[in-house]
Each structure stands twice: as structure tokens, then as C-alpha cells.
Amino acid sequence: VQLQASGGGSVQPGGSLRLSCAASGFTKDDYVVGWFRQAPGKEREGILCISSSDGRTYYENSVKGRFAVSRDASRSTVYLQMNDLKAEDTAVYYCAADPLVTSWDCQSGDYYGMEYWGKGTLVTVSS
């Protein structure tokens, strides 16, 4: 299994970015993708998840209303649309996936402990 995150970059406060996470190697289209981030000097935190099979989602309060996750099943790709970015959103963003995490787990916010991780992509929000 491989996960490839892309789309990071620099943006001014209030701006937008879209990250992508391409997944490959899963035998079935039934897994949960989680997005996590790690800011400088801080621990990694989860921000949201989406089920590849039915699209159920969960958002942490820190990004609810500003970030939106979607999936393109045909391309095995998950997109993270980030709007109204703030300086505190600056972090390395990672996508992770796990076929043992169910859509119900995701919807209830229980998406930590993912098995497969991609390399991160840096998002910098600065004026």
C-alpha cells in the first residue's frame, strides 16, 4: 500500500489550498483515509477522516467549517480543500489509511492508529 500526499505550499492568511492523497495497493475500496498534521514543535494531530466506501466523514473542531474532504473513488484519491487558512494551520500534513478502520469508526471520530502513512506535504500560512 502506498499513499502519496501532494499540493502543499505557501499561502497568505485567508487563502486556500487543496491537498491530494492518492492511494494504491488496497485490494478493496473499503478503507478510511485520515488527514493529520504536525506543526513545528507540536505533536501530530488528526484533523478529519473520510470513508472510501460510503463517504462518511468526521471533522475536528479546529478545521470544521473551513476544511472540506472529498473522494474520487475512480482515482482512489482523497482531496482536502482548505479555506480561510490561518497561521496556526501551518504544519506538515499527512494522509494515512487503514482498511480495518470502518466508516462508523471514522464518523465517530475514532480514526487514530492508522496503519499506512504517506510522506507529508508542507503547508505554510504566512503574510
C-alpha positions in Angstrom: 0.0 0.0 0.0 1.2 3.5 -0.9 -0.1 6.9 -0.1 1.1 10.0 -1.8 0.2 13.4 -0.5 0.7 16.5 -2.6 -0.4 20.0 -3.0 1.3 21.8 -0.2 2.8 25.2 -0.5 2.8 28.7 0.9 -0.3 30.9 1.1 -1.3 34.1 2.8 -3.8 34.1 5.7 -7.3 33.8 4.4 -6.2 31.9 1.4 -6.9 28.4 0.1 -5.1 25.3 -0.8 -6.1 21.8 -2.0 -4.2 18.8 -0.9 -4.5 15.4 -2.6 -3.9 11.9 -1.3 -3.5 9.2 -3.9 -3.9 5.7 -2.6 -2.7 2.5 -4.2 -2.4 -1.2 -3.3 -5.6 -1.7 -1.5 -7.4 -4.8 -2.6 -10.8 -3.4 -1.9 -12.2 0.1 -2.0 -13.1 -0.1 1.7 -10.8 1.9 3.9 -10.7 5.1 5.8 -8.4 7.9 5.0 -7.4 10.3 7.7 -5.6 13.6 7.4 -3.2 14.6 10.1 -0.9 17.5 10.6 2.2 18.3 12.7 3.0 21.9 13.4 6.6 22.9 14.4 7.3 21.9 18.0 3.9 20.2 18.4 2.6 16.7 18.4 0.9 15.3 15.4 -2.9 15.8 15.5 -5.8 14.4 13.5 -8.0 16.8 11.6 -10.5 14.7 9.7 -11.3 11.4 8.1 -13.4 10.1 5.2 -14.5 6.6 4.3 -13.6 5.5 0.8 -16.7 3.3 0.6 -19.5 5.5 1.6 -18.1 8.9 2.1 -18.8 9.2 5.8 -16.7 12.0 7.3 -15.6 13.4 10.6 -14.0 16.8 11.3 -12.2 18.1 14.3 -13.4 21.4 15.7 -10.2 23.1 14.7 -11.0 22.7 11.0 -14.7 22.3 10.9 -16.3 24.9 8.6 -13.1 25.7 6.9 -11.8 22.4 5.6 -13.7 20.0 3.4 -12.7 16.5 2.4 -13.9 14.6 -0.7 -13.1 11.5 -2.6 -12.8 10.4 -6.1 -13.3 6.6 -6.0 -12.4 6.2 -9.6 -8.9 7.7 -9.0 -8.5 6.3 -5.4 -7.8 9.9 -4.4 -8.9 11.9 -1.5 -8.9 15.7 -1.6 -8.6 18.1 1.3 -9.9 21.6 0.4 -8.5 24.1 2.9 -10.1 27.5 3.0 -9.7 30.6 5.2 -6.3 29.4 6.2 -4.7 30.7 9.4 -1.2 31.0 10.6 -1.9 28.2 13.1 -2.7 25.9 10.1 1.0 25.9 9.3 2.2 22.3 9.5 3.3 19.2 7.6 0.1 17.5 6.5 0.0 13.7 6.2 -2.6 11.4 4.9 -3.0 7.9 6.3 -5.3 5.0 5.6 -6.4 1.8 7.2 -8.8 -0.9 5.9 -9.5 -2.0 9.5 -11.0 1.4 10.4 -14.6 1.3 9.5 -16.8 4.1 8.2 -18.6 4.1 11.5 -15.3 4.5 13.3 -14.5 7.4 11.1 -17.9 9.1 11.6 -17.5 8.8 15.4 -14.0 10.3 15.3 -12.2 7.1 16.0 -9.6 7.2 13.2 -6.3 7.3 15.0 -3.9 4.4 14.9 -3.8 4.3 11.1 -1.6 1.6 9.6 -0.4 3.1 6.4 1.1 6.6 6.1 2.3 8.7 3.3 5.0 11.3 3.3 3.9 14.7 4.4 3.4 17.9 2.5 4.3 21.2 4.0 1.7 23.9 4.2 2.9 27.4 5.3 0.4 30.2 6.0 2.2 33.5 6.4 1.9 37.1 5.3 
